[in-house]
Amino acid sequence: MGRDSPGQRQMRMRIAQIAARIMAEDGIDDFALAKRKAARQTGAPDTRNMPDNVEVEQALREYRDLYQAGEHAQRLAALRQAALRVMQLLATYDPHLVGPVLTGTAGRYACIDLHLFTDDPKELEMFLINRRIEFRPREARVHVGGAMRTVPGVEFDWDDAEFKMLVFSRRDLRLGIRLGSEGRAQEGVRADAVEKMLPSPAHG
């Protein structure tokens, strides 16, 4: 019950608000890092009353609504437009947009996170090589269907945006995919859903 005491709730809220400001102003997309920085700023680096990512996301939306509404909306639209173009390019690999660009919490320097699905990751690399797209290999530890696995991926720059992609097998699409220390589910959307997120062209 101590977790729910007024003092501890206040601490969680304060850390969430400071973490949100750090993410919005410094372009940090790592929730855990932002929360650690926020806890240090409150003078309680060893606190056990850390907010979860959902609380920080809510505080981040509120901060941006107050202080960065126009700038953030414009940047987010540009990132989603870039994501759509690359998703259309990589349509063969059933790309799903995930992460901050999808949820709307992307910072000024956010990368675009995509999950691709293919039974031959090397085929994706050849696809990029044949189109002279310079990429960097990467990998990440991911929970897939309840089991931890090292998943391959690539990253590259396109349309003034940085893309980070993880490559899963097609059967993984039916399994739950979780990233990060908190193991949060990664809900992704396909290109048609991203297109609906874009602002309508101005008329007249």
N, C-alpha and C positions, 0 to 999 in steps of 0.2 A: 504494500500500500504506500510505502514511502515514495515510490516513483511518482505517485499521483498527488503528492502534497503540493499546496500552492507555491511554495518556494521552488520546488523542483520543476513544476510546470513553467514557472516564470523563467527559470534558467534555460530550459529547453527552448522556449520562445525567443529569448534574447540571443542565444547561440544561432538559432535558425535565421533570425533577422540579420545578424552580422554576417553569417555565411552567405546569405543571399546577396548582400551588398558586395562582398568580396567577389562573388561569381559574376555579378553584373558589371562591376567597375574594372576588375582585373582580367576579365575574360577567362576565368578558371572554370573548367567543366568537371573537375574531379570533386565530387561531393565530399568524400572523406577528407581530402586536403583542405577544402574550404571550412569544414567543421572543425578541424584541428586548429586552423588559424584563428577561427572565431573564438574557440574556447580559450586560446592563449590571450586574445584581446580582452576577454572578460575577466582575466586573471584567474581562471579556473582550468588550467590545461589538463588536470587529472580528473576532471569531473566525469561521472558515469551517467550524467543526465543529457547525453547527446540526443538531439532530435534525429529522427530517421529522414531518409531522403524525401519522402512524401511531404513532410513538414517543411523542409528547405525549399522544395519545388513550389509549394504554396506561397511561402514568403518571397521567393524570387519573382513569381508572377505579380504579387502585390507591389514589390519594389519597382518593377518595370512599368507597371500601370501608372505609378506615381511619377517616376523620374525619367523614364526612357521610352515612353509609349510610341512616339513617332519614329524615332531612330530604330528602336527594336523591331517594330513592325516592318519597316523597310528592309532591314538586314535579314530578318527571318524569311521574308518573301523571296529575296535574292538567293538565299541558301536553298530554299525549297525548289526554286526554279532550276538551279544548278543540279540539284538532286534528281529532278525529273528528267533532265536531258541525259544524265549518265544512266539512269535506270532504263530509259528507252534504248540507249546504246547497248546496254547489257541485258536486254529483255530475254535472251536465251537462257540466262541463269536465274530467272525468276527473282529479281532483286526486291528486297523489302527494306524500306526506310525504318530505322529505329533510332532511339536516342534523343538528344536534346533538340535536334532540328525537327523531329516529329512532334515532341511534346510541347515545343514552343519555349523551352527554357534555354535555348542556345545563346551563348555569349557572343561578344564582338568577334572573337577569334575562334569560334567553334568549328570543328571539323564535321563532316557529314558522314554518319555511320550507316553502312548498308550491310545486310546479310544476303549472301548469294547462295543458291542451291544448285549443286551439280554433283554428279557422281565421278567427275574427272577434274579435279582442281587444276591439273597441268593444262587442260584444254583452255581454261580461262587465261592462264599466263600466255599461251600461244596466241590467243585472241588479242590480247593487249600488245604483244610484240609485233604482230602482223599489222596493227594500226599505229605503230610507232608511239605508243603511249608508255612513257618511262614510269616504272613502278618500283616500289620497294617491298620485298617480302616482309611479312609480319606473322605473328601468331599470338594467341591468347588462351588463357585457361578459362573454360566455360563449363557451366552445368548444362548438360543435354540429357533430358529424360531422367533427371535425378542423379546422373553420374558425371563426375568431373572429367573433362577431356581437353587436350590441347588441340586447338582448331587453327588451321592455316589461314592466311589471308594476304591481302595486298593493300598498299596505300599509294596514292598518287595525287597530283595537283591538277585541277581542271576548272576552268571558268573562275579563276581567282578564289577557288575553294579547295580545301584539303579533304580528300576522301579516305576513309578507313573502312576496309571491308573484311568481313570474315566469311569463309567459304565452308558451307555445311553440305552434307549429302542430302539428296532429295527426301529420303525417309525422315530426316531430322525435322522436316517441316511440320510433321505431325506430333513432334515431341515438344515439351516445354524447354525453352532456351533461357538460361539465366546468366547474367554477368555480374561482376563486381563482388565486393566483400559481403554485401548484404544479400546477394543472390536474388536480386529482383528480376521478375519475369520481363523479358524483352518482347513487347508487343510490336509487331511490325505491320506496315501497310504496303500494298503494291502501288504501282505508278498511277493507276486510275484514281486512287484515293488521294495521292499527293496532288494530282492535278486539281482536284476539287478544293484543296486547301488554298490554292493560289487566289489572289484578289482578282476580281473580274476586271477586264480592260475598261478603261474610261471611255465613255461614249461622247461624241460631239467634240 
